Amino acid sequence: MASIEEKLNDFFNGSYFLVLSWIALVVSAVVASASGEVPHSSYGQGIFFSVSDMLGNSPVASITINIALVTAIGALMQMLNKVFSFVRSVTTLLASSFFLLTMANPLTSSVLHAGPALALIVAVGAFYLFSSYMNQHAQRSIFLTFAIVTTCTMFQWAFVLLLPAFMLGFINMRIMNAKGIIAALLGIFTPFWIVLGLGIASISDFKPFVINSAWETLDISQVRMLVVSIAVTAVAAIALTVVNLVTIINYRRQLRVYNAFFMVVGILTIIAMCIDYRDMHIYLPMLNLSLAVQLAHAFTVNTSGKRYVFVAVLLLWTLCSFVGILFI
């Protein structure tokens, strides 16, 4: 007969906990939106365009689209691991921990901004990236990835962060020969050529990078809790990455480079948060994604019967963070 600890481990690693995590995300998002304590977020602007006017200021549309994006990210990460097995174990913690980490901060769960879209592009781009491993004819994947990211930068400057992330990723896949470099450059310049060539935008439409701080509409206590929440997430991501490296470094090279991509994304995200600190919540979903990967590793490589403690601590922290930011 299975012990209580084994049952807890199986529960936290199973589909029932995944569903409950998603329900908790939805409920917390609705509560945060209805409370009136979370300000409507600016969608920001990109090189040529701004999507604020297109999406309007509807709280219902904002929360619905945001939850749909977060759900899609969780589903894509589960599919990514099923196809490429970069965690080396069947686990639902990739999605469930991402849902819980999103729930921890009302600014990422109940308000639509560029953050979930950034994480979504990371998840989608990972499919192109991983499938190109050691493939000297993967120029199409390189071109499409950079074309998608560059197109997104036209609507939100934050997507620029993904250009070095994917460049380092493709280099690590050992496919960036002369043709690969040309494909990347074409992927970057083609969207501009199309937009400018067809007259969709002009040079006069150029919008410089501007910090649109959400802090201006938050109470000082909320700002403090927001900073604490993000700092704890960043420290946890760094700590678990270092701990997991001891195991990951012994994987075969293909799995090592897969995991290196999420490590690079996490590092670049923390750097971006330090530089653009007033808009650090925009980068938080990518940091949550990186931490979710490390949590899945920590849970699956640990053979201790008490590994459910990882998830228990995560649950406690997300609840404390959510309540602290929203009500304290």
Disulfide bonds with the S-S distance in Angstrom:
none
